[in-house]
Amino acid sequence: MTEKGILRNRVFVFAIITAPFFLNDFFNIFIKDFTDWILLDYIFAKALPLVFIAYLFKKKLITYDDLGVKKLNVSTFIFFAIVMSGLGVIVDQSGFDFLNKILPEIKVGGIPIDEESFLYTFDLYFGLAYVAILEEVIFRGLAFTVLREKLKSISAVFIVSSLIFGVIHWSLGIPAVVSAAVIGAMFMVVMWRTGSVLPTIVAHFIVNYVAFS
C-alpha cells in the first residue's frame, strides 16, 4: 500500500496525531525544570501534531470539516461557548475536588510550574490558546469524524472519545483522567449538535486558564 493509501485510513491518522499527547505525559514524570518542560512540550505535543496535520492538508487527505472547523451563527456560538465554559469550570474545579475525595490519587507526575518565569506568562496565554485549538480540532473535530464512521451509535462516540481524552491526562492521576473525560464528553455533545469546535475552543481555553491561573 502506498503512503497516500495508508494515510487515507483515518483511524491510523488519528492514532498518529494523538500519540504525542499520550507520550508527552512522561515529561510530567521525569522533567523537573519548567524551562526544559516547556521546550519539550512545545516540540513534542504542540509542534509534531500540527506539522502532521499540515502535511495531511498538503496531501489533500484532510479538510477543515474533518477537524470540525465550521462557521456558526453568532448566537449559537456565544450560547455554547458560555454554557460549556461554565460547565467545564465547574467540573474541572468543584468536580475535581469531589473526585479527589472519592477516588484513589495515583498521581505519578505533574507540570513543574515556575510562576516567576517569563515563560509562565507566555504559556498562560499563547500556550493555553494554542492547546485549546489543537486539542479541540483533534479530540473533538477529528475524533468525531473518525469515530462516527466506525461506531454505530452516537453514544459510543461520546464514550470512546471521552475515554481517549481522559487518558491523555494519565500522569496527573485518576481524578484528572475522569474529570477530563467528563469535560471531553460535554464538549463532544457540542461538536455533535453544531458540527463545529469553535465554541469548545473558547471553553477549553477558559477552563484551562482558570485552572492554571
TITITI-551533 format. One record per residue: residue number from 1; residue in one letter; x negated, y, z negated of N, C-alpha, C in turn. Coordinates in steps of 0.001 Angstrom, whole numbers, plus 500000, padded with zeros to 6 digits. Layout:
N
+-------+------+--------+--------+--------+--------+--------+--------+--------+--------+--------+
| dolum | zake |   n.c1 |   n.c2 |   n.c3 |  ca.c1 |  ca.c2 |  ca.c3 |   c.c1 |   c.c2 |   c.c3 |
+-------+------+--------+--------+--------+--------+--------+--------+--------+--------+--------+
|   NUM |    a |      X |      Y |      Z |      X |      Y |      Z |      X |      Y |      Z |
...
+-------+------+--------+--------+--------+--------+--------+--------+--------+--------+--------+
***
This chain:
213
+-------+------+--------+--------+--------+--------+--------+--------+--------+--------+--------+
| dolum | zake |   n.c1 |   n.c2 |   n.c3 |  ca.c1 |  ca.c2 |  ca.c3 |   c.c1 |   c.c2 |   c.c3 |
+-------+------+--------+--------+--------+--------+--------+--------+--------+--------+--------+
|     1 |    m | 499160 | 498806 | 500000 | 500000 | 500000 | 500000 | 499119 | 501251 | 500000 |
|     2 |    t | 499490 | 502239 | 500786 | 498710 | 503475 | 500866 | 498888 | 504309 | 499606 |
|     3 |    e | 497981 | 505294 | 499457 | 498072 | 506200 | 498306 | 499426 | 506900 | 498288 |
|     4 |    k | 499870 | 507363 | 499463 | 501147 | 508062 | 499536 | 502282 | 507117 | 499188 |
|     5 |    g | 502150 | 505851 | 499590 | 503175 | 504875 | 499268 | 503268 | 504631 | 497776 |
|     6 |    i | 502125 | 504537 | 497120 | 502099 | 504345 | 495668 | 502733 | 505529 | 494959 |
|     7 |    l | 502405 | 506742 | 495415 | 502896 | 507947 | 494753 | 504371 | 508205 | 495010 |
|     8 |    r | 504971 | 507460 | 495924 | 506413 | 507566 | 496116 | 507169 | 506810 | 495019 |
|     9 |    n | 506458 | 505963 | 494286 | 507051 | 505264 | 493151 | 507116 | 506241 | 491979 |
|    10 |    r | 508292 | 506764 | 491728 | 508413 | 507830 | 490731 | 508154 | 507356 | 489309 |
|    11 |    v | 508402 | 506086 | 489025 | 508084 | 505552 | 487696 | 506577 | 505608 | 487475 |
|    12 |    f | 505820 | 505219 | 488500 | 504359 | 505285 | 488417 | 503898 | 506726 | 488239 |
|    13 |    v | 504480 | 507630 | 489005 | 504124 | 509045 | 488920 | 504413 | 509581 | 487523 |
|    14 |    f | 505587 | 509238 | 486988 | 505960 | 509699 | 485651 | 504992 | 509157 | 484603 |
|    15 |    a | 504594 | 507905 | 484737 | 503654 | 507308 | 483787 | 502303 | 508016 | 483824 |
|    16 |    i | 501830 | 508324 | 485021 | 500542 | 509012 | 485162 | 500596 | 510412 | 484561 |
|    17 |    i | 501678 | 511135 | 484816 | 501799 | 512508 | 484324 | 501925 | 512554 | 482803 |
|    18 |    t | 502618 | 511585 | 482228 | 502846 | 511610 | 480780 | 501709 | 510998 | 479970 |
|    19 |    a | 500864 | 510196 | 480603 | 499781 | 509521 | 479881 | 498896 | 510469 | 479074 |
|    20 |    p | 498489 | 511638 | 479626 | 497640 | 512537 | 478832 | 498290 | 513002 | 477535 |
|    21 |    f | 499612 | 513103 | 477508 | 500294 | 513551 | 476293 | 500203 | 512499 | 475193 |
|    22 |    f | 500304 | 511229 | 475576 | 500166 | 510158 | 474597 | 498729 | 510082 | 474077 |
|    23 |    l | 497773 | 510185 | 474976 | 496366 | 510046 | 474604 | 495834 | 511279 | 473893 |
|    24 |    n | 496461 | 512435 | 474159 | 495990 | 513685 | 473575 | 496055 | 513680 | 472055 |
|    25 |    d | 496957 | 512896 | 471489 | 497104 | 512879 | 470035 | 495889 | 512290 | 469325 |
|    26 |    f | 495027 | 511599 | 470061 | 493792 | 511129 | 469442 | 492915 | 512302 | 469025 |
|    27 |    f | 493038 | 513433 | 469738 | 492297 | 514632 | 469342 | 492736 | 515098 | 467961 |
|    28 |    n | 494030 | 514917 | 467643 | 494544 | 515316 | 466332 | 493917 | 514506 | 465207 |
|    29 |    i | 493422 | 513337 | 465548 | 492815 | 512462 | 464538 | 491324 | 512750 | 464371 |
|    30 |    f | 490639 | 512888 | 465483 | 489176 | 512920 | 465438 | 488557 | 514310 | 465552 |
|    31 |    i | 489292 | 515294 | 466058 | 488731 | 516627 | 466220 | 489142 | 517503 | 465043 |
|    32 |    k | 488156 | 518023 | 464330 | 488427 | 518816 | 463138 | 488160 | 520302 | 463327 |
|    33 |    d | 487524 | 520672 | 464403 | 487239 | 522085 | 464678 | 488308 | 522636 | 465618 |
|    34 |    f | 488900 | 523763 | 465268 | 490007 | 524317 | 466042 | 489586 | 524693 | 467459 |
|    35 |    t | 488416 | 525281 | 467614 | 487948 | 525680 | 468944 | 487767 | 524464 | 469840 |
|    36 |    d | 487164 | 523416 | 469290 | 486987 | 522184 | 470066 | 488337 | 521574 | 470431 |
|    37 |    w | 489264 | 521623 | 469477 | 490589 | 521052 | 469722 | 491288 | 521807 | 470842 |
|    38 |    i | 491241 | 523130 | 470799 | 491867 | 523960 | 471830 | 491279 | 523634 | 473201 |
|    39 |    l | 489955 | 523554 | 473277 | 489283 | 523285 | 474550 | 489740 | 521954 | 475138 |
|    40 |    l | 489715 | 520917 | 474326 | 490094 | 519589 | 474810 | 491585 | 519519 | 475144 |
|    41 |    d | 492392 | 520158 | 474328 | 493835 | 520148 | 474555 | 494195 | 520829 | 475873 |
|    42 |    y | 493541 | 521966 | 476151 | 493848 | 522690 | 477383 | 493361 | 521933 | 478616 |
|    43 |    i | 492246 | 521249 | 478483 | 491735 | 520489 | 479621 | 492565 | 519233 | 479854 |
|    44 |    f | 492811 | 518513 | 478775 | 493383 | 517172 | 478908 | 494904 | 517187 | 479029 |
|    45 |    a | 495593 | 517861 | 478101 | 497052 | 517784 | 478064 | 497739 | 518909 | 478810 |
|    46 |    k | 497000 | 519938 | 479154 | 497618 | 521055 | 479856 | 497184 | 521124 | 481321 |
|    47 |    a | 495899 | 520984 | 481575 | 495405 | 521122 | 482948 | 495670 | 519877 | 483789 |
|    48 |    l | 495377 | 518693 | 483258 | 495492 | 517471 | 484061 | 496911 | 517229 | 484596 |
|    49 |    p | 497950 | 517305 | 483753 | 499289 | 517103 | 484309 | 499656 | 518140 | 485358 |
|    50 |    l | 499252 | 519395 | 485137 | 499568 | 520448 | 486105 | 498868 | 520210 | 487431 |
|    51 |    v | 497619 | 519788 | 487373 | 496866 | 519501 | 488603 | 497534 | 518372 | 489376 |
|    52 |    f | 497986 | 517343 | 488679 | 498626 | 516214 | 489347 | 499960 | 516626 | 489965 |
|    53 |    i | 500719 | 517457 | 489246 | 501981 | 517955 | 489787 | 501720 | 518793 | 491035 |
|    54 |    a | 500697 | 519651 | 490987 | 500352 | 520475 | 492153 | 499963 | 519595 | 493333 |
|    55 |    y | 499256 | 518516 | 493049 | 498859 | 517575 | 494108 | 500085 | 516926 | 494748 |
|    56 |    l | 501057 | 516562 | 493913 | 502283 | 515950 | 494432 | 503066 | 516933 | 495297 |
|    57 |    f | 503068 | 518198 | 494891 | 503717 | 519219 | 495713 | 503007 | 519354 | 497059 |
|    58 |    k | 501692 | 519345 | 497016 | 500915 | 519472 | 498248 | 501217 | 518330 | 499202 |
|    59 |    k | 501399 | 517137 | 498659 | 501701 | 515959 | 499474 | 503198 | 515846 | 499814 |
|    60 |    k | 503967 | 516812 | 499316 | 505415 | 516839 | 499547 | 506101 | 515578 | 499009 |
|    61 |    l | 505623 | 515125 | 497858 | 506188 | 513951 | 497213 | 507078 | 514318 | 496035 |
|    62 |    i | 507198 | 515605 | 495772 | 507998 | 516068 | 494656 | 508549 | 517444 | 495005 |
|    63 |    t | 509697 | 517773 | 494439 | 510319 | 519068 | 494709 | 510656 | 519753 | 493390 |
|    64 |    y | 511045 | 521018 | 493488 | 511472 | 521743 | 492296 | 512701 | 521094 | 491670 |
|    65 |    d | 513595 | 520591 | 492503 | 514782 | 519912 | 491980 | 514400 | 518680 | 491167 |
|    66 |    d | 513367 | 517967 | 491600 | 512907 | 516787 | 490861 | 512458 | 517159 | 489454 |
|    67 |    l | 511994 | 518387 | 489292 | 511493 | 518860 | 487999 | 512548 | 519641 | 487218 |
|    68 |    g | 513739 | 519730 | 487761 | 514802 | 520440 | 487056 | 514668 | 521947 | 487108 |
|    69 |    v | 513901 | 522452 | 488048 | 513737 | 523905 | 488189 | 514836 | 524396 | 489123 |
|    70 |    k | 515902 | 524890 | 488513 | 517088 | 525279 | 489269 | 517680 | 526537 | 488650 |
|    71 |    k | 518057 | 527477 | 489491 | 518652 | 528716 | 489013 | 520032 | 528462 | 488405 |
|    72 |    l | 520328 | 529216 | 487355 | 521646 | 529161 | 486740 | 522239 | 530559 | 486702 |
|    73 |    n | 523559 | 530648 | 486567 | 524116 | 531976 | 486360 | 523725 | 532463 | 484966 |
|    74 |    v | 523711 | 533748 | 484797 | 523161 | 534359 | 483586 | 523876 | 533887 | 482317 |
|    75 |    s | 525204 | 533822 | 482360 | 525961 | 533441 | 481162 | 525660 | 532011 | 480732 |
|    76 |    t | 525554 | 531105 | 481696 | 525232 | 529705 | 481374 | 523830 | 529603 | 480791 |
|    77 |    f | 522895 | 530302 | 481411 | 521516 | 530283 | 480927 | 521432 | 530801 | 479498 |
|    78 |    i | 522037 | 531944 | 479233 | 521970 | 532550 | 477898 | 522652 | 531661 | 476863 |
|    79 |    f | 523816 | 531112 | 477210 | 524549 | 530260 | 476272 | 523715 | 529066 | 475829 |
|    80 |    f | 523215 | 528320 | 476793 | 522462 | 527112 | 476441 | 521117 | 527447 | 475796 |
|    81 |    a | 520492 | 528535 | 476213 | 519213 | 528929 | 475610 | 519403 | 529266 | 474131 |
|    82 |    i | 520461 | 530005 | 473807 | 520723 | 530390 | 472416 | 521128 | 529188 | 471575 |
|    83 |    v | 522065 | 528394 | 472095 | 522550 | 527233 | 471336 | 521425 | 526238 | 471073 |
|    84 |    m | 520634 | 525923 | 472102 | 519556 | 524955 | 471934 | 518424 | 525499 | 471067 |
|    85 |    s | 518195 | 526799 | 471120 | 517177 | 527396 | 470251 | 517596 | 527246 | 468790 |
|    86 |    g | 518856 | 527567 | 468506 | 519343 | 527459 | 467133 | 519338 | 526032 | 466625 |
|    87 |    l | 519892 | 525124 | 467410 | 519927 | 523717 | 467000 | 518524 | 523134 | 466891 |
|    88 |    g | 517665 | 523508 | 467835 | 516300 | 522992 | 467810 | 515536 | 523430 | 466572 |
|    89 |    v | 515679 | 524690 | 466197 | 515003 | 525192 | 464994 | 515539 | 524491 | 463745 |
|    90 |    i | 516840 | 524288 | 463683 | 517438 | 523603 | 462532 | 516896 | 522182 | 462395 |
|    91 |    v | 516884 | 521460 | 463509 | 516374 | 520079 | 463481 | 514886 | 520063 | 463133 |
|    92 |    d | 514123 | 520976 | 463746 | 512677 | 520988 | 463541 | 512291 | 521421 | 462135 |
|    93 |    q | 513073 | 522291 | 461527 | 512734 | 522785 | 460195 | 513475 | 521995 | 459103 |
|    94 |    s | 514755 | 522189 | 458973 | 515525 | 521510 | 457925 | 515578 | 520003 | 458156 |
|    95 |    g | 515776 | 519620 | 459406 | 515849 | 518198 | 459716 | 514545 | 517482 | 459425 |
|    96 |    f | 513431 | 518134 | 459756 | 512126 | 517518 | 459495 | 511888 | 517361 | 457999 |
|    97 |    d | 512263 | 518379 | 457218 | 512107 | 518288 | 455753 | 512929 | 517130 | 455201 |
|    98 |    f | 514148 | 516967 | 455715 | 515001 | 515863 | 455267 | 514396 | 514518 | 455635 |
|    99 |    l | 513904 | 514408 | 456863 | 513295 | 513158 | 457309 | 512046 | 512820 | 456508 |
|   100 |    n | 511326 | 513851 | 456096 | 510130 | 513633 | 455276 | 510464 | 512966 | 453950 |
|   101 |    k | 511671 | 513214 | 453473 | 512078 | 512660 | 452182 | 512552 | 511216 | 452285 |
|   102 |    i | 513075 | 510840 | 453425 | 513674 | 509504 | 453541 | 512852 | 508532 | 454392 |
|   103 |    l | 511879 | 509050 | 455139 | 511072 | 508183 | 455998 | 509627 | 508152 | 455506 |
|   104 |    p | 508948 | 507026 | 455704 | 507536 | 506967 | 455308 | 506690 | 507913 | 456153 |
|   105 |    e | 505793 | 508626 | 455501 | 504949 | 509570 | 456217 | 503631 | 508900 | 456587 |
|   106 |    i | 503604 | 508280 | 457733 | 502394 | 507619 | 458213 | 501712 | 508580 | 459192 |
|   107 |    k | 501177 | 509624 | 458634 | 500565 | 510666 | 459460 | 499075 | 510393 | 459580 |
|   108 |    v | 498601 | 510274 | 460792 | 497191 | 509939 | 460988 | 496367 | 511107 | 461518 |
|   109 |    g | 497041 | 512203 | 461821 | 496298 | 513341 | 462357 | 497097 | 514617 | 462283 |
|   110 |    g | 496458 | 515698 | 462667 | 497121 | 516995 | 462668 | 496267 | 518005 | 463409 |
|   111 |    i | 496887 | 519104 | 463816 | 496157 | 520140 | 464536 | 495345 | 520958 | 463550 |
|   112 |    p | 494029 | 521058 | 463749 | 493166 | 521791 | 462809 | 493267 | 523306 | 463022 |
|   113 |    i | 494395 | 523899 | 462661 | 494661 | 525308 | 462943 | 493741 | 526239 | 462149 |
|   114 |    d | 493226 | 527240 | 462831 | 492425 | 528289 | 462199 | 493085 | 529630 | 462532 |
|   115 |    e | 493883 | 530150 | 461601 | 494642 | 531367 | 461861 | 493761 | 532600 | 461998 |
|   116 |    e | 492509 | 532495 | 461606 | 491597 | 533628 | 461725 | 490981 | 533719 | 463118 |
|   117 |    s | 491089 | 532663 | 463871 | 490500 | 532639 | 465209 | 491382 | 533389 | 466202 |
|   118 |    f | 490736 | 534131 | 467129 | 491500 | 534824 | 468165 | 492214 | 533821 | 469068 |
|   119 |    l | 491691 | 532603 | 469114 | 492327 | 531566 | 469922 | 493694 | 531177 | 469368 |
|   120 |    y | 493868 | 531363 | 468065 | 495154 | 531041 | 467442 | 496255 | 531947 | 467999 |
|   121 |    t | 495971 | 533246 | 468047 | 496944 | 534200 | 468581 | 497206 | 533941 | 470063 |
|   122 |    f | 496143 | 533679 | 470798 | 496279 | 533374 | 472222 | 497153 | 532150 | 472420 |
|   123 |    d | 496890 | 531102 | 471653 | 497634 | 529852 | 471819 | 499066 | 529992 | 471327 |
|   124 |    l | 499277 | 530864 | 470341 | 500609 | 531048 | 469784 | 501585 | 531589 | 470824 |
|   125 |    y | 501061 | 532365 | 471753 | 501930 | 532944 | 472771 | 501755 | 532247 | 474127 |
|   126 |    f | 500583 | 532363 | 474699 | 500361 | 531758 | 476009 | 500470 | 530243 | 475930 |
|   127 |    g | 499788 | 529644 | 474965 | 499761 | 528184 | 474869 | 501133 | 527585 | 474659 |
|   128 |    l | 501916 | 528178 | 473738 | 503244 | 527638 | 473460 | 504193 | 527850 | 474642 |
|   129 |    a | 504041 | 528979 | 475336 | 504870 | 529214 | 476525 | 504525 | 528202 | 477617 |
|   130 |    y | 503236 | 527974 | 477790 | 502771 | 527020 | 478797 | 503274 | 525613 | 478482 |
|   131 |    v | 503161 | 525227 | 477215 | 503612 | 523901 | 476794 | 505111 | 523754 | 477001 |
|   132 |    a | 505868 | 524801 | 476674 | 507326 | 524747 | 476842 | 507688 | 524492 | 478300 |
|   133 |    i | 507022 | 525185 | 479208 | 507299 | 524998 | 480636 | 506882 | 523605 | 481088 |
|   134 |    l | 505648 | 523231 | 480754 | 505104 | 521959 | 481236 | 505877 | 520763 | 480695 |
|   135 |    e | 506144 | 520765 | 479390 | 506827 | 519617 | 478798 | 508281 | 519527 | 479238 |
|   136 |    e | 508925 | 520653 | 479464 | 510323 | 520591 | 479908 | 510440 | 520077 | 481335 |
|   137 |    v | 509582 | 520539 | 482233 | 509689 | 520055 | 483618 | 509312 | 518578 | 483709 |
|   138 |    i | 508475 | 518112 | 482777 | 508072 | 516707 | 482801 | 509046 | 515829 | 482020 |
|   139 |    f | 509270 | 516163 | 480743 | 510032 | 515272 | 479862 | 511543 | 515475 | 479914 |
|   140 |    r | 511987 | 516525 | 480572 | 513405 | 516690 | 480827 | 513683 | 516600 | 482333 |
|   141 |    g | 513087 | 517488 | 483105 | 513372 | 517513 | 484537 | 512977 | 516235 | 485257 |
|   142 |    l | 511689 | 515913 | 485254 | 511210 | 514716 | 485956 | 511733 | 513441 | 485304 |
|   143 |    a | 511794 | 513430 | 483981 | 512303 | 512247 | 483285 | 513747 | 511965 | 483689 |
|   144 |    f | 514562 | 513009 | 483795 | 515951 | 512819 | 484202 | 516021 | 512253 | 485619 |
|   145 |    t | 515217 | 512809 | 486521 | 515202 | 512342 | 487913 | 514822 | 510865 | 487997 |
|   146 |    v | 513765 | 510492 | 487286 | 513260 | 509115 | 487351 | 514210 | 508142 | 486656 |
|   147 |    l | 514625 | 508477 | 485451 | 515446 | 507555 | 484672 | 516859 | 507418 | 485242 |
|   148 |    r | 517372 | 508495 | 485814 | 518721 | 508428 | 486399 | 518741 | 507466 | 487582 |
|   149 |    e | 517603 | 507342 | 488273 | 517513 | 506412 | 489399 | 517422 | 504963 | 488935 |
|   150 |    k | 516845 | 504751 | 487745 | 516556 | 503396 | 487290 | 517560 | 502845 | 486283 |
|   151 |    l | 518214 | 503714 | 485538 | 519109 | 503271 | 484474 | 520568 | 503462 | 484887 |
|   152 |    k | 521419 | 502559 | 484427 | 522810 | 502560 | 484865 | 523656 | 503622 | 484158 |
|   153 |    s | 523372 | 503875 | 482887 | 524218 | 504798 | 482128 | 523454 | 506051 | 481721 |
|   154 |    i | 524186 | 507145 | 481588 | 523563 | 508395 | 481153 | 523118 | 508289 | 479701 |
|   155 |    s | 523814 | 507481 | 478903 | 523406 | 507280 | 477505 | 522014 | 506679 | 477434 |
|   156 |    a | 521735 | 505741 | 478332 | 520413 | 505122 | 478363 | 519346 | 506143 | 478731 |
|   157 |    v | 519701 | 507071 | 479627 | 518758 | 508135 | 479989 | 518425 | 508973 | 478769 |
|   158 |    f | 519450 | 509349 | 477992 | 519219 | 510141 | 476782 | 518323 | 509395 | 475802 |
|   159 |    i | 518630 | 508125 | 475586 | 517894 | 507334 | 474586 | 516444 | 507135 | 474998 |
|   160 |    v | 516226 | 506671 | 476227 | 514866 | 506379 | 476681 | 514027 | 507651 | 476741 |
|   161 |    s | 514587 | 508716 | 477297 | 513825 | 509964 | 477415 | 513488 | 510541 | 476056 |
|   162 |    s | 514427 | 510444 | 475109 | 514165 | 510988 | 473773 | 513103 | 510166 | 473044 |
|   163 |    l | 513113 | 508848 | 473250 | 512093 | 507999 | 472630 | 510708 | 508321 | 473185 |
|   164 |    i | 510638 | 508520 | 474497 | 509352 | 508866 | 475115 | 508840 | 510181 | 474556 |
|   165 |    f | 509720 | 511187 | 474484 | 509310 | 512493 | 473977 | 508925 | 512414 | 472501 |
|   166 |    g | 509631 | 511596 | 471741 | 509282 | 511447 | 470336 | 507921 | 510813 | 470142 |
|   167 |    v | 507652 | 509781 | 470921 | 506417 | 509011 | 470741 | 505163 | 509802 | 471117 |
|   168 |    i | 505278 | 510817 | 471976 | 504073 | 511587 | 472305 | 503597 | 512405 | 471108 |
|   169 |    h | 504411 | 512442 | 470034 | 504009 | 513132 | 468801 | 503559 | 512126 | 467734 |
|   170 |    w | 503102 | 510954 | 468169 | 502870 | 509832 | 467257 | 501874 | 510110 | 466141 |
|   171 |    s | 500875 | 510923 | 466396 | 499846 | 511139 | 465367 | 500356 | 511956 | 464192 |
|   172 |    l | 501463 | 512652 | 464384 | 501992 | 513545 | 463340 | 502919 | 512836 | 462357 |
|   173 |    g | 503152 | 511551 | 462577 | 503950 | 510776 | 461636 | 505356 | 510490 | 462114 |
|   174 |    i | 506020 | 509566 | 461423 | 507360 | 509126 | 461805 | 508384 | 510261 | 461767 |
|   175 |    p | 508411 | 511106 | 460726 | 509379 | 512211 | 460727 | 509233 | 513120 | 461948 |
|   176 |    a | 508004 | 513382 | 462358 | 507770 | 514231 | 463534 | 508261 | 513544 | 464800 |
|   177 |    v | 508045 | 512245 | 464894 | 508498 | 511486 | 466067 | 510022 | 511512 | 466155 |
|   178 |    v | 510687 | 511285 | 465023 | 512156 | 511244 | 465011 | 512745 | 512614 | 465322 |
|   179 |    s | 512223 | 513661 | 464675 | 512772 | 514999 | 464918 | 512546 | 515431 | 466367 |
|   180 |    a | 511370 | 515106 | 466925 | 511099 | 515429 | 468327 | 512034 | 514655 | 469247 |
|   181 |    a | 512316 | 513409 | 468901 | 513224 | 512595 | 469715 | 514634 | 513177 | 469709 |
|   182 |    v | 515078 | 513632 | 468553 | 516421 | 514229 | 468444 | 516492 | 515501 | 469280 |
|   183 |    i | 515479 | 516344 | 469165 | 515441 | 517573 | 469953 | 515389 | 517238 | 471445 |
|   184 |    g | 514587 | 516246 | 471789 | 514490 | 515826 | 473182 | 515828 | 515372 | 473743 |
|   185 |    a | 516604 | 514647 | 472931 | 517920 | 514190 | 473370 | 518859 | 515365 | 473586 |
|   186 |    m | 518824 | 516336 | 472664 | 519685 | 517518 | 472801 | 519331 | 518300 | 474058 |
|   187 |    f | 518051 | 518474 | 474292 | 517614 | 519218 | 475475 | 517979 | 518475 | 476763 |
|   188 |    m | 517932 | 517134 | 476702 | 518283 | 516359 | 477897 | 519759 | 516496 | 478240 |
|   189 |    v | 520595 | 516713 | 477235 | 522011 | 516943 | 477493 | 522181 | 518194 | 478355 |
|   190 |    v | 521376 | 519220 | 478068 | 521437 | 520452 | 478854 | 520989 | 520189 | 480287 |
|   191 |    m | 519941 | 519405 | 480443 | 519464 | 519051 | 481773 | 520562 | 518316 | 482547 |
|   192 |    w | 521242 | 517439 | 481874 | 522334 | 516676 | 482492 | 523510 | 517567 | 482879 |
|   193 |    r | 523884 | 518473 | 481983 | 525051 | 519314 | 482225 | 524788 | 520419 | 483244 |
|   194 |    t | 523567 | 520933 | 483278 | 523283 | 522087 | 484140 | 522389 | 521764 | 485326 |
|   195 |    g | 521632 | 520672 | 485239 | 520672 | 520344 | 486291 | 519435 | 521211 | 486237 |
|   196 |    s | 519273 | 521959 | 485125 | 518161 | 522909 | 485023 | 517472 | 522814 | 483667 |
|   197 |    v | 516160 | 523039 | 483699 | 515390 | 523067 | 482450 | 515122 | 524495 | 481979 |
|   198 |    l | 515608 | 525481 | 482689 | 515312 | 526869 | 482327 | 515774 | 527238 | 480912 |
|   199 |    p | 517001 | 526859 | 480503 | 517401 | 527181 | 479121 | 516558 | 526462 | 478073 |
|   200 |    t | 516194 | 525215 | 478360 | 515432 | 524453 | 477364 | 513973 | 524893 | 477302 |
|   201 |    i | 513477 | 525499 | 478355 | 512128 | 526073 | 478292 | 512098 | 527181 | 477240 |
|   202 |    v | 513095 | 528043 | 477284 | 513198 | 529119 | 476299 | 513351 | 528546 | 474894 |
|   203 |    a | 514260 | 527579 | 474750 | 514498 | 526973 | 473444 | 513254 | 526264 | 472924 |
|   204 |    h | 512562 | 525576 | 473793 | 511341 | 524860 | 473418 | 510298 | 525833 | 472870 |
|   205 |    f | 510130 | 526946 | 473561 | 509166 | 527948 | 473103 | 509555 | 528489 | 471730 |
|   206 |    i | 510816 | 528814 | 471531 | 511259 | 529379 | 470264 | 511080 | 528382 | 469121 |
|   207 |    v | 511445 | 527129 | 469355 | 511284 | 526102 | 468329 | 509816 | 525974 | 467923 |
|   208 |    n | 508937 | 525905 | 468906 | 507514 | 525781 | 468615 | 506955 | 527038 | 467962 |
|   209 |    y | 507411 | 528202 | 468406 | 506920 | 529456 | 467836 | 507281 | 529552 | 466353 |
|   210 |    v | 508521 | 529202 | 466024 | 508938 | 529225 | 464623 | 508098 | 528242 | 463807 |
|   211 |    a | 507838 | 527081 | 464383 | 507090 | 526050 | 463672 | 505633 | 526469 | 463420 |
|   212 |    f | 505009 | 527081 | 464407 | 503578 | 527386 | 464301 | 503283 | 528769 | 463739 |
|   213 |    s | 504265 | 529648 | 463766 | 504006 | 530996 | 463247 | 504294 | 531114 | 461759 |
+-------+------+--------+--------+--------+--------+--------+--------+--------+--------+--------+
***
